Amino acid sequence: MLSRINRVRTASDFTHTVRSGSRSGRRNLVLYAAPIPGADPSRFGFIVSKGVGNAVTRNLVKRRLRQMASSALSRHPSGLAVVVRALPPAADATWSQLASDFDRAFDSVSSRKRGST
């Protein structure tokens, strides 16, 4: 579970991250990342629409993504706001497929952010 300080919570934070962040799309998800000024801890937010499936399916996808985000915090503990948008194929993806897409997308955007700072 992500602690409160590691969650994107406001609509303006979601909007800012999606509009101004680097984007990396994969088959099951799109990941946006924007730098956070200062040494604030990294934050994660999730967008899982009804297009992904019913409530049970959406919650399963969100739980999986939250677990992946908590492990990603150890690799990049500060300075990044991340929003993960699950795409409809995520509903049928296995854990390993979703984790592979998440890891490749996260590595892609975090390396771009490190190169620009």
Secondary structure, DSSP 8 states (H G I E B T S, - for coil): ---GGGB--SHHHHHHHHHHSEEEE-SSEEEEEEE-STT-B-EEEEE--GGG-SHHHHHHHHHHHHHHHHHHHHHS-BSEEEEEEE-GGGGT--HHHHHHHHHHHHHHHHHHHHHH-
